[in-house]
Amino acid sequence: MGDGDSGDELFFVHAATWCVMSKILRVEFFQRVIPTNH
């Protein structure tokens, strides 16, 4: 495993993407399940 840097970078990108996706999905889920009166 010579390309350890690219592996770490890819992992970081995947982690960041998953974090953002989960946040967006969670917000949409709560907005659909719990209608807010704004």
DSSP file (Angstrom, degrees, kcal/mol; ACC not computed):
  #  RESIDUE AA STRUCTURE BP1 BP2  ACC     N-H-->O    O-->H-N    N-H-->O    O-->H-N    TCO  KAPPA ALPHA  PHI   PSI    X-CA   Y-CA   Z-CA
    1    1 A M              0   0    0      0, 0.0     3,-0.2     0, 0.0     0, 0.0   0.000 360.0 360.0 360.0  88.2    0.0    0.0    0.0
    2    2 A G        +     0   0    0      1,-0.2     2,-1.6     2,-0.1     3,-0.4   0.796 360.0  67.3 -86.9 -30.6    2.2    2.8   -1.3
    3    3 A D     >  +     0   0    0      1,-0.2     4,-1.3     2,-0.1    -1,-0.2  -0.482  55.2 141.4 -92.8  69.6   -0.6    5.3   -1.9
    4    4 A G  H  >  +     0   0    0     -2,-1.6     4,-2.5    -3,-0.2    -1,-0.2   0.831  67.8  57.2 -75.9 -31.6   -1.6    5.9    1.7
    5    5 A D  H  > S+     0   0    0     -3,-0.4     4,-2.8     2,-0.2     5,-0.2   0.953 107.3  46.1 -64.9 -48.9   -2.2    9.6    1.2
    6    6 A S  H  > S+     0   0    0      1,-0.2     4,-2.8     2,-0.2    -1,-0.2   0.889 112.1  53.3 -62.1 -37.1   -4.8    9.1   -1.6
    7    7 A G  H  X S+     0   0    0     -4,-1.3     4,-2.5     2,-0.2    -1,-0.2   0.940 111.0  44.8 -62.6 -46.2   -6.5    6.4    0.6
    8    8 A D  H  X S+     0   0    0     -4,-2.5     4,-2.5     2,-0.2    -2,-0.2   0.909 113.8  50.5 -64.0 -40.3   -6.7    8.8    3.5
    9    9 A E  H  X S+     0   0    0     -4,-2.8     4,-2.5     1,-0.2    -2,-0.2   0.925 110.8  48.5 -63.8 -42.8   -8.0   11.6    1.3
   10   10 A L  H  X S+     0   0    0     -4,-2.8     4,-2.7     1,-0.2    -1,-0.2   0.919 111.3  50.4 -62.9 -42.5  -10.6    9.3   -0.3
   11   11 A F  H  X S+     0   0    0     -4,-2.5     4,-2.8     1,-0.2    -1,-0.2   0.914 110.4  49.8 -61.2 -42.7  -11.7    8.2    3.2
   12   12 A F  H  X S+     0   0    0     -4,-2.5     4,-2.8     2,-0.2     5,-0.2   0.916 111.1  49.0 -62.7 -42.9  -12.0   11.8    4.3
   13   13 A V  H  X S+     0   0    0     -4,-2.5     4,-2.7     1,-0.2    -2,-0.2   0.926 112.5  47.8 -63.0 -43.7  -14.0   12.8    1.3
   14   14 A H  H  X S+     0   0    0     -4,-2.7     4,-2.8     1,-0.2    -2,-0.2   0.921 112.6  49.1 -63.2 -42.6  -16.4    9.8    1.8
   15   15 A A  H  X S+     0   0    0     -4,-2.8     4,-2.4     2,-0.2    -2,-0.2   0.930 113.2  46.2 -63.1 -45.1  -16.8   10.7    5.5
   16   16 A A  H  X S+     0   0    0     -4,-2.8     4,-2.5     2,-0.2     5,-0.2   0.921 113.6  49.0 -63.9 -43.2  -17.5   14.3    4.8
   17   17 A T  H  X S+     0   0    0     -4,-2.7     4,-2.9    -5,-0.2     5,-0.2   0.929 111.9  48.6 -63.0 -43.9  -20.0   13.4    2.0
   18   18 A W  H  X S+     0   0    0     -4,-2.8     4,-2.9     1,-0.2     5,-0.2   0.896 110.6  51.8 -63.4 -38.8  -21.8   10.9    4.3
   19   19 A C  H  X S+     0   0    0     -4,-2.4     4,-2.2    -5,-0.2    -1,-0.2   0.945 113.5  43.1 -62.6 -48.1  -22.0   13.4    7.1
   20   20 A V  H  X S+     0   0    0     -4,-2.5     4,-2.6     2,-0.2     5,-0.2   0.924 115.3  49.4 -64.3 -44.3  -23.5   16.1    4.8
   21   21 A M  H  X S+     0   0    0     -4,-2.9     4,-3.0    -5,-0.2     5,-0.2   0.936 111.1  48.9 -61.7 -45.6  -25.9   13.5    3.2
   22   22 A S  H  X S+     0   0    0     -4,-2.9     4,-2.6     1,-0.2    -1,-0.2   0.895 111.6  50.1 -62.6 -39.3  -27.0   12.2    6.5
   23   23 A K  H  X S+     0   0    0     -4,-2.2     4,-2.5    -5,-0.2    -1,-0.2   0.945 113.2  45.3 -63.0 -47.2  -27.7   15.7    7.8
   24   24 A I  H  X S+     0   0    0     -4,-2.6     4,-2.8     1,-0.2     5,-0.2   0.932 114.6  48.0 -63.2 -45.2  -29.7   16.7    4.7
   25   25 A L  H  X S+     0   0    0     -4,-3.0     4,-2.8     1,-0.2    -1,-0.2   0.909 111.8  50.4 -62.8 -40.4  -31.7   13.4    4.8
   26   26 A R  H  X S+     0   0    0     -4,-2.6     4,-2.6    -5,-0.2     5,-0.2   0.926 111.1  48.1 -64.0 -43.5  -32.4   13.9    8.5
   27   27 A V  H  X S+     0   0    0     -4,-2.5     4,-2.4     2,-0.2    -2,-0.2   0.931 114.0  46.4 -62.8 -45.6  -33.6   17.4    8.0
   28   28 A E  H  X S+     0   0    0     -4,-2.8     4,-2.1     2,-0.2     5,-0.2   0.918 111.8  52.4 -62.6 -41.6  -35.8   16.4    5.1
   29   29 A F  H  X S+     0   0    0     -4,-2.8     4,-2.9    -5,-0.2     5,-0.3   0.939 112.5  43.5 -59.8 -48.1  -37.1   13.4    7.1
   30   30 A F  H  X S+     0   0    0     -4,-2.6     4,-2.7     1,-0.2    -1,-0.2   0.871 111.9  54.0 -67.4 -35.6  -38.1   15.6   10.1
   31   31 A Q  H  < S+     0   0    0     -4,-2.4     5,-0.2    -5,-0.2    -1,-0.2   0.860 115.0  40.9 -66.8 -32.5  -39.6   18.3    7.9
   32   32 A R  H  < S+     0   0    0     -4,-2.1    -2,-0.2    -5,-0.2    -1,-0.2   0.904 122.6  38.2 -80.6 -41.8  -41.8   15.6    6.2
   33   33 A V  H  < S+     0   0    0     -4,-2.9    -3,-0.2     1,-0.3    -2,-0.2   0.935 124.3  38.0 -75.6 -46.1  -42.7   13.7    9.4
   34   34 A I  S  < S-     0   0    0     -4,-2.7     2,-0.3    -5,-0.3    -1,-0.3  -0.833  82.8-149.0-109.5  95.7  -43.0   16.7   11.7
   35   35 A P        -     0   0    0      0, 0.0     2,-0.3     0, 0.0    -3,-0.1  -0.455  15.1-146.3 -65.4 125.1  -44.6   19.6    9.9
   36   36 A T        -     0   0    0     -2,-0.3     2,-1.0    -5,-0.2    -5,-0.0  -0.671   9.0-135.3 -95.1 148.7  -43.3   22.9   11.3
   37   37 A N              0   0    0     -2,-0.3    -1,-0.0     1,-0.2     0, 0.0  -0.573 360.0 360.0-101.6  70.0  -45.4   26.0   11.5
   38   38 A H              0   0    0     -2,-1.0    -1,-0.2     0, 0.0    -2,-0.0   0.393 360.0 360.0-105.7 360.0  -42.9   28.6   10.2
